[in-house]
């Protein structure tokens, strides 16, 4: 197996599992506009008697977003669409909207927002990501993706940014019964690629990525701070090593 430096930590992986948003691609560039579009659509569908900005502020608070940062312990970096619907419906219920009516409006907004916004077109790789993945691929290391996003959107995003062909396996939240930090995603990847979990590294930008790696008993758990969701201090609790960027991963 090829030797790889993760910052200053040397490891010989047969497989590296990456998170997508905040690790490979810019989380804020696509997900904040998507949330704003969902809020706008819910406001429109329900004809709410309150300013759109007020509804958006309430949703931001519940999702753990403020003007300066996203709470790494809040739902926004982690929740799949069906959990987002529940969060929306709960906030709307507090505003006097019957729960099931709010949940239906939230569900419709999730679908319509993807159509109106074209989130995939907003996706942008962090600098140097493609070059790192290409170097890993040339060295014979398997590359996989484990994301809280829907699998078909993840695949289309990877195609849009030009790295789809570098991945040996892609799995989203809709392909498992238990989402991150449960190790089901990791276990599915390991089984499909037939590798020893002690030879697997996971690279992510959130606390749940770190916890998933630990619970899966992987050989190396790597935190990345470039996305700005979790700090070094947040990640180091469960990570073996914390690096600033995927650019610090080098085949040696």
Buried (B, 14 or more C-beta within 10 A) or exposed (E): EBEBBBBEBEBEBBBBBBBBBBBBBBBBEBBBBBBBBBBBBBBEBBEBEEEBEEBBEBBBEBBBBEEEEBBBEBBBBBBBBEBBBBBBBBBBBEBEBEEEBBBBBBBBBBEBBBEEBEBBEBBBBBEEBBEBBEBBBEBEBBBBBBBBBBBEBBBBBBEBBEBBEBBBBBBBBBBBEEBBBBBBBBBBBBEEBEBEBEBBBBBBBBBBBBBBBBBBEBBBBBBBBBBBBBEEEBBBEBBBBBBEBBBBBEBE
